[in-house]
Amino acid sequence: MKIELKKDFAYSLVVPTSMGVRITPVNGQPVNSSDLFQLYVTSAETNVASIASYLGLPVKVLTTFVKDSPIAQLIKNNLRSRNMSYEGKDVPQGGPWGYRHQFNIADSGYGSRGPRVQNDRAGEVGRTLNVKDFDLDRLFGKEGVQIVHLSGLIGALSPETSTFCLELARAAKKYGTRIAFDLNYRASFWKGREQELSAIFKEIASVSDILVGNEEDFQLCLGIKGPEAGGKDIAGQIDSFKEMIKRVKAAFPNASVFATTLREVESANCHHWGAIMLEGENWHVIEPREITVLDRIGGGDGFVGGLLYGILKGWEPEKWIQFGWASGALATTFLTDYAQPADEEQIWSIYEGNARVKR
């Protein structure tokens, strides 16, 4: 089964997002015992888009910036370095207690010590992302977009961003752009807004072509019964995950692709990584395989990015999940949240298990 994409387009992939920075101790150390940190630009949605942008497809980021902020300039420079164009309003800071870009403070973990992540989002400028600041008819109607990728993180960030994602989905549907929706449930974002967000997420899911999420996402965002509880062996639960995906498909029949990743954590640096995809009536499964992890954050985003890249390239469906699995595995070898593939061959070598030197 092929997903039909627009033939006349300026952008292969468009993502709305709230940009921020991540600070991480060096050498895998905990935050509380460190005095030396590395700083990186980050957002889940641009993590996804990086696979396509590094491999040469046109990508656009829709966001907001703090006016005259050096962090905003750092972010803009970083997006350009990742071959991404961007569009967004520069919002006045409003004094020292005004707006800023979010900070993500991350301990990557090491060995038996698991990762810990703290999100410091007070005054986050991305919460002001507003549909009124963008010309959606120009973007989707005149310029053209093949796929718009929406994430539950930005979808639940604020009432403004929720409305923005909903209007993006409606405009994309109107102009024949395909919609990818990664549910990305976060309990702290949903607190006090459960009824409102459930209705918004269900409407977006109802018009989406590609739905991605784990068992918690499907249960808590869409009210779909999850897989039956199993033991530690994630591979033994694949049939139960398939049943969950069948329930999602029955509830949201507009979508033609459903996917979820499988992860079993042996240690912070050793995971068993797999994936399941239902495309039409066809199942594609990658049994969990051992991967070595430098930093797990962004692996799921890498999977979605690789999956969408395969769809954008018009490959056969079995290659979508293979490339997605390998892109996710690649992301876990970087200190940044996002993978920076040198070329397609590098990703295919990961899928093939070929880590030999290339000269």
N, C-alpha and C positions, 0 to 999 in steps of 0.2 A: 504493500500500500504506500502510495506517495502522498505527501501533503502538498497541495498546489499552492505555490507562492506567487506573489505579484511579480510581473516581468519588468515593469517600469518602476524603478525605485531609486531613491537617493541613498537609503540606508538599509542594510541587511537586518540590523538589530537596533532597537531603541530601548533604553532602560530609564525609568524614573528612579531617583535615588536621593538619599541624604548623605553627603560626603562627610568624612571625618578623618581622624588620624588614630593610629594605634601605637602605643608604646609598649615595648617588650624588653625585659632584661636580657642581657647578652649571656651566651653560654648555657642556656637552659635553666637559669637560676630563678628562684621565686621572687615575686615582687617585693615582699616585705624585707628581704635581706640583700637587696641590690642597690647600688648607687650609680650604675651605668646602664643606660637604656638606649634602644634603637627606636626610631620613629618612622612609621610608614603611613602612607595615605591608604584609606580603606573604605569600602562599603560592600555589602553583600552583592548588590546588583551589578556593580562594576567588576566584582570578582567573576561573575558569570560572563559578562561581556568581554573580558580579557582574552578568552580563548579565540573568539572571532576576530578581535581587533589585532592581536599579535600575529594572526595567520592571514591578515590582509583584507578582511571584509570591512566595509564601512559601518561604523558604529557611532551612535549619538547618545549622549547622556543628558537627561533633563533633571535639573537640580536648582539649588539656590546657594548663594555665597554671602559671606559677611563682607560688606564693602570695605576696601582698604586694609583688609586683614592679611598679614604675612602668611597665615595658615591657608587662607583662601588662595593666595598666589601659589603657594606650594602645591595645593590640590590641582589648580589649573595647569601648572607645569607638568605635574605627574600625569594627568589625563592626556595631555598632548604627547608625552613620551610613550604612552600606551596606544598611540594612534587613534585616540577617541576625540571626536568633536563634542562640544558641549554647548548647552543653551541654558541660561538661568539668570534670574534677577539678582542684582547686588543689593542686599538689604543693609541699611545703616545699622551699625552695632548698637547704638543707643546708650553709650556710656559703658563703664566697666562692669555693670550688672545686666547688660543687655544680651544680644545674641552672640553665639560662637558656634564653631564646628564641634561636633561630638568628639569625646576622647574614649578610646577603647583601651583598657589597661589589661594586658594579657600575660599570664604565666603559662608558657607553652607546656609545662610539665616535663618530666624526664623519668624514664624507667617506671618504677612503682608509684611515683608521685604524679597524680593526674593533673591536667591543665585546669587553670582557674581564670575566668574572664569577668572583669567588672566593667560595665558600661556607664560612663559618666556623661549623661545626656542633658543636664540642666542647661536651659537657654539655647537648645539646639536649633540652629537656623533652618535646618531641613524640615522642621515642623511647620514652617510657613509656606511650604511648597503648595502653590495654588493654581487651579486650572485657569483662572483669569489671566495669569501671566504668560500663557502660551496660546499660540494660534494652532489649534488641533486640525482645523480644516486645511491650513497650509501644510502642516507636517504630514498628515495622512493622505490628503486629497491631491495636493500639487506636487510635493516632493516625493512621497511614496515610501512606505516602510514594509518590509517583508514580514518581520516578526517583532512584536512588542513584548518584552518580558517584564512581568509584574511579580513582585515579591510581597508576601504577607507582612514583612517587616515594615516596608514603606506604606503598605496598605493600612496598617494599624497604628502608625506613628502618631497621627493627630487627626481630628475631624477634617482638616483641610487636605491632608495627604490621602485620606480614605476617599474623599470626594474626587480628588484628582485621579486616583487609580481607576475609580469607577467610570469617570468620564473618558479616560484613555481607552478603557475596554469598549465602551459604547462607540467611540469614534473609530477605533480600529475595526470593529465589526461592521460599521457603516461603509467603510472604504475597502473592505476585503483584506485587511491585514490580519495575519494569524496571531493568536494570543497565546502566550505561554504564561502559566501561573504556578509559581512555587509558593506553597501555602505558608511555610515558615512561621508557625505559631509561636508567640511569646506571651506567657501568662501576664507579665507585668504590663504589656501594652493593652491587653484585653480587659483588665480589671475595671469594672464599672461601665464598660461599653459592650458587654457580651451580646446583648440583643441587637444593637445597632450593627456591630461588626459581623455578626453571623449573617444578617440579611445582605450586607455588602459583599462579603466573601462568596456567598451562595450565588449572587447575581453575576459576579465576575466569573466564577467557576462554570456557570451555565452557558456562557458565551465563549469559553476558552477552548482552544484546540489541543493544548498540551497541558496536562495537570501533573504536578510533581509534589510529593510530600512523603513524610514518614508516617508511621502508624498514629502517632500523637497528632500530627497535623490534620489528617483526615477525620479523626474522631472529634477534635476540639474545635476545628474551624468549620467543618461541614456536617457534623453530627452523624458520621458514618461509623458503624461498629468496626472496631479494630480487629487484628488477628487474635486468635486464641492464645492465651498465655502459654509460653513454652519454657524450656530450660535455657541454659547458657548457649547451646549450640544453635546459632542463627541459621545455619544451613538446613537444619531439621524443621524450620518453621516456614520454609518457602511456600508450601501448599497453603498454609494459613494466610500468608501475605497475598497470595493470588486470590483467595476468596474475598479478602478485603477490597482488592482492586476491582473485582467483579461488582461488588456493591457500589463502589464509587461510579463505575461506568453506568450502572443501571440508574443511578440518581442524576448523573450528568452526561447524557448521551450525545451532546454536541461534540465533546472531545473525542479525538481519535487516537490519542497517545496518552498513556498513563505510566508513570514511572516512580520507583522508590529505590533508595539505596539500602544496602544491608551492611551493618558494621558490628563486628565483635571485637572488643578491646581486650587484648592480652596484657598489654602494658602501654604506657604513653607512646612508645616508639615501635610497637608491633601490633598491627591491626589485621583482622581478616575482613576484606573489603569485597562486597558483591553488589549486584543490582538486579532488578526485575523490571521489565517493560512489557506492557500490553499495547500492541499496535494493531488496530482493527480487531481481528479475532486471533491474532498470532502472538504467542508468548515468546519472549526472549529473556533468557536467564543467564547471568554470570554467577556461578557458584562462588562463594567467598574464597578469596585467595589471600595469602599473607603478603602484606606490604610493610616496608620499613618507613616509619613516620618521623619526620623532623619536627613538624608542627601541624596538627590536625585541622586547625581552623581554616576554613575555605575549601576543604575537600568536597563537601556537598555542592558548593557553588561551582567548583570545577567540573563536577559530573554534569550539572545542568548545562554549563557552557559548552562542553564537548558534545552533548546530546543535540543541542540546538545547532551547533556548527555542522554536524552531520546532516541534519534536516535541511539547513540552508544550502549545503553543497549538493543536495539531491542524491545522496547515496542511498543504497539499499538499506532498509530498516535495521537489519541485524548489525550493520556497522554503526548505527547511531549509538546504541547502548555500549558497544565495544569502545568506541572513541570517548564516550562519556565516562565510562569506568576508568579508562587510562588517563583522561584529563584530570579526574578527581585524584587519582593516585599521584600524578605529577604535582598537583597543587600542594600535597602534603610534604613535598621535598623542598619547598621554598620557605624562607623566613617571612616573605610577604604573604598576605591572605590569598593572593591570586597567583595562578600559574602564569609563567612567561615562556610559552613554548617557542623554541627556535624554529621549528617547522613541523609539519604533520608527521614526518618520519620519526621524530623524537617521541611523539605520543604513541604511535603504532609500535615502536620498539618496547615501550612499557607494557602494552597489551600482550605482546608476543613473549615477554619475559626475557628480552635480550638487553642485558646491561653491560655488554662488552664495550670496550673502548672503540670509538669511531675516529679514525685518523684521516 
